[in-house]
Structure formats: C-alpha cells, structure tokens
Amino acid sequence: MSKKDKVFTVKVRRDFCKGCGLCIEFCKKEVLGTSAKLNRMGYNPAEPVKPEACIGCMMCTQVCPDLAIEVYSG
C-alpha cells in the first residue's frame, strides 16, 4: 500500500488548542478549520473539516505550538 492509498486520521485535542490557526494556514489540503464551539479555555480550536483529504504530511503537528494535533495512519 502506497502513502497515497493510506487513510489518515487527524485528532485535535480541543482543550490544548488556543486557536492560533497555524495548522489551518499550513495545511495544503485544507483539512482543518476553526470550530464554532469554544473549548474550556474560551478559544475556538481547530477541528478537522475535511478529514478524508488528509495526506499525512504531518505539517499541522509540526507547526502546532501547543502539541494539540496528532495524525494517525490506518
């Protein structure tokens, strides 16, 4: 199975995210967007809006200053 055929799952730990938007800005496939709901800290966290488009580049995990995003293969 090539990387192109793999399915990736993006998980945002809502209460760790401060809604800075870096992950949204750097995502080439526009997988992430801003949630309309506030987290416990009062921020609008990132959330997967097009999870099926994720290619597993891990850019979101690399730019997140709060380590709030995880990407899983499979």
N, C-alpha and C positions, 0 to 999 in steps of 0.2 A: 504494500500500500504506500503510495507516494504521499508527500506532505499535502499535495493539492487535494487528495481524496480524503484526508483526515477530517474529523469533526472536532471542533474545539469548543470548550465551554468557558465563558467569561463570568467570573464571580466578583462582585464588588461588595466589600464589607462596608455596608452603609454607614455604620456608626464610626468608622475610621476615616471616612471621606469628608473633606471640608469643602468640596465643590469647586476646587480651583480651576477645573476644566482642561488641565494639561493633557490628560488622557484623551479627551474628546478632540482636542486640537490636533494631536499627533496620530490619531487613528486613521490610517489610509482608507479603510473600508467603511468608515462612519458607523462602526458597531456600537459605540457608546453615545449617550445623550444625557441631558440633565433631567433628573427626576422632578416631577411636580410636587412630590411629597418631601417634607422636611425629615431629617434624621434627628436623633436625640440631642444633637448639639445645635440644632437650628439651621443646618445647612441643607441645600438641595444637592444631594450626592449624585454622582454619575450612576448610570444604570445601562445595561445592555438594551438597546432599542432594535438592533438588527443582529442578534447573536449568530444567526446562520451565515453571516458574511465574514465571520472571523477567520483569518488565515493563519493564526498562531504566530504572528511576528513578535509578540511579547513587548511591543513598543509601549503599550499602556502601563505595563508593570515596571518598565524601566524609568519612565518619566514621573510616576506617581511618588510624590514626596512623603506620603503617609503609608505606603505599603498596603494600600487598601484594595488592590486588584490582584486576582490570581487567574491564570489561564490554564486550563486542563485539556489534555489531549484524550480523545476517546469518547 
